[in-house]
């Protein structure tokens, strides 16, 4: 069966939410690990030309996280709190520190499709349609696509 390796990014018409759908040649457990193990996370989070370093990472219900992404001449940081950490579902907040009042609520689910494939469905609920549309116009699809391509490579080589 063919794996769809292109992320589908959609704006919800009823609430200020972004939906991301992406199929992986992986088990739900592998995707869960890739999203909760800080060493793995920094190896795939996109875009490809931007590195990431974890400042702290406590992937448990009530835990928190922060990482800095950037290049030699530029960096920026993101932070959040884990609300639900389970093999089927992650719920966390996401804040870009340059816009500290713009907190998003993110939910990731990992659905086993059989045949060694899993569907990742990520949602990001913003505080307004305007904020959601700014994210969509920011070029986020580049980071999503390049990051998931890097995750595919880690899955393929057995790292995850």
C-alpha positions as CSV (number, residue, x, y, z in Angstrom):
1,X,0.0,0.0,0.0
2,X,1.2,3.5,-0.8
3,X,2.3,5.8,2.0
4,X,1.1,9.4,1.7
5,X,4.2,11.4,2.7
6,X,2.8,14.9,2.1
7,X,1.4,16.7,5.1
8,X,-2.1,18.0,4.5
9,X,-2.6,21.3,6.4
10,X,-6.1,22.6,6.7
11,X,-7.8,25.6,8.4
12,X,-11.0,24.6,10.3
13,X,-13.8,26.8,9.1
14,X,-15.7,26.8,12.4
15,X,-13.0,27.4,15.0
16,X,-9.5,29.0,14.8
17,X,-7.8,25.7,14.4
18,X,-5.2,24.2,12.1
19,X,-5.4,20.5,11.3
20,X,-2.3,18.6,10.0
21,X,-2.6,15.1,8.7
22,X,0.4,13.0,7.8
23,X,0.9,9.2,7.3
24,X,4.1,7.5,8.4
25,X,5.6,4.1,7.8
26,X,5.9,3.6,11.5
27,X,4.0,2.3,14.5
28,X,2.1,4.7,16.8
29,X,4.7,3.9,19.5
30,X,7.5,5.1,17.2
31,X,5.8,8.4,16.5
32,X,5.0,8.8,20.2
33,X,8.7,8.3,21.0
34,X,9.7,10.8,18.3
35,X,7.5,13.4,19.8
36,X,8.4,12.8,23.5
37,X,12.1,11.9,23.5
38,X,14.0,15.3,23.4
39,X,17.1,13.8,21.7
40,X,15.0,12.4,18.9
41,X,12.7,15.5,18.7
42,X,15.7,17.9,18.0
43,X,16.9,15.6,15.2
44,X,13.7,16.0,13.1
45,X,11.9,19.2,14.0
46,X,12.0,21.5,11.0
47,X,12.8,23.4,8.9
48,X,15.9,21.5,7.7
49,X,18.3,24.5,7.8
50,X,17.5,25.4,11.4
51,X,18.9,23.4,14.3
52,X,17.2,22.9,17.7
53,X,18.5,22.5,21.3
54,X,16.4,21.5,24.2
55,X,16.6,23.7,27.3
56,X,14.4,21.4,29.4
57,X,11.9,18.6,28.5
58,X,9.7,16.7,31.0
59,X,7.3,14.7,28.8
60,X,4.7,13.7,31.4
61,X,1.3,14.9,32.5
62,X,2.0,18.3,34.0
63,X,5.5,18.5,32.7
64,X,6.9,21.4,30.6
65,X,9.3,21.9,27.8
66,X,11.4,24.6,26.1
67,X,13.7,24.5,23.1
68,X,15.7,27.0,21.1
69,X,15.9,26.8,17.3
70,X,18.1,28.8,15.0
71,X,21.3,29.2,13.0
72,X,24.6,30.9,13.8
73,X,23.2,34.4,13.3
74,X,19.7,34.0,14.6
75,X,17.7,32.0,17.2
76,X,14.3,31.9,18.8
77,X,12.7,29.9,21.5
78,X,9.4,28.0,22.1
79,X,7.9,26.6,25.3
80,X,4.9,24.9,26.6
81,X,3.3,22.5,29.1
82,X,2.4,18.9,28.6
83,X,-1.2,18.3,29.7
84,X,-1.7,14.7,28.5
85,X,1.1,12.3,27.6
86,X,-0.2,8.9,26.5
87,X,0.9,6.6,23.6
88,X,-2.3,7.4,21.7
89,X,-2.5,11.2,22.4
90,X,-0.4,14.2,23.3
91,X,-2.0,17.4,24.5
92,X,0.3,20.4,25.1
93,X,0.5,24.2,24.9
94,X,2.8,25.9,22.4
95,X,4.1,29.4,22.8
96,X,6.6,31.2,20.6
97,X,8.4,33.4,23.1
98,X,8.5,36.4,20.8
99,X,4.7,36.4,21.1
100,X,4.2,35.2,24.7
101,X,0.5,36.0,24.8
102,X,-0.3,33.9,21.8
103,X,-0.6,30.4,23.4
104,X,-1.9,27.6,21.2
105,X,-3.4,24.3,22.5
106,X,-2.1,21.4,20.5
107,X,-3.4,17.8,20.3
108,X,-1.6,15.0,18.5
109,X,-3.2,11.6,17.9
110,X,-1.5,8.5,16.5
111,X,-3.9,6.1,14.7
112,X,-2.7,2.7,13.7
113,X,-3.6,2.0,10.1
114,X,-2.2,-1.5,10.0
115,X,0.5,-2.7,7.7
116,X,3.1,-0.8,9.8
117,X,1.5,2.6,9.0
118,X,0.2,5.3,11.4
119,X,-1.8,8.4,10.8
120,X,-0.7,11.5,12.7
121,X,-3.4,14.1,13.2
122,X,-2.2,17.3,14.9
123,X,-4.4,20.2,15.8
124,X,-3.4,23.6,16.9
125,X,-6.2,25.8,18.4
126,X,-5.4,29.5,18.3
127,X,-7.1,32.3,20.2
128,X,-8.4,34.0,17.0
129,X,-9.0,33.4,13.3
130,X,-6.5,36.2,12.6
131,X,-3.8,34.5,14.7
132,X,-4.5,31.2,13.0
133,X,-4.3,32.7,9.5
134,X,-1.0,34.4,10.4
135,X,0.5,31.0,11.2
136,X,-0.9,29.6,8.0
137,X,0.7,32.5,6.0
138,X,4.0,32.2,7.9
139,X,5.4,29.5,5.7
140,X,4.8,26.8,8.4
141,X,4.2,24.2,5.7
142,X,8.0,24.3,5.0
143,X,8.9,23.5,8.5
144,X,6.2,20.8,8.8
145,X,7.2,19.1,5.5
146,X,11.0,19.3,6.0
147,X,10.6,18.1,9.6
148,X,8.5,15.2,8.7
149,X,10.9,14.2,5.9
150,X,13.7,14.2,8.5
151,X,11.5,12.0,10.8
152,X,10.9,9.6,7.8
153,X,14.7,9.3,7.5
154,X,15.1,8.5,11.2
155,X,12.3,5.9,11.0
156,X,13.9,4.4,7.9
157,X,17.4,4.0,9.3
158,X,16.0,2.5,12.6
159,X,16.9,5.4,14.9
160,X,13.3,5.6,16.0
